[in-house]
């Protein structure tokens, strides 16, 4: 069970990283169950608030060294699809 779950997380993490890069995000290498990213279209703090307003939860750590980034935990494929849908909706709104 554990190995199957690890494999799923790895696949979903790589698919999510690729999808975020396609949307202009800087995605840092990860061997964990989360991605550390720098958004392209708007500041991380604003994107955090916009996603939270849509009930899509990511982590934001204000601070001199961390304030430009978000931490995105790898969830189910459905949760990651919901994140991408929210990002696309925001991108259309700000375009």
Number of C-alpha atoms within 10 A of each C-alpha: 6 7 8 9 10 13 12 16 20 18 14 18 25 17 14 22 24 14 15 21 16 10 16 13 17 16 18 10 11 13 10 12 14 17 21 18 20 22 21 15 15 14 14 23 17 11 20 21 15 16 16 13 10 11 12 17 17 17 15 19 15 13 9 7 8 14 14 18 24 23 18 20 17 22 17 13 16 9 14 20 14 15 22 17 12 17 19 13 11 16 13 9 8 9 6
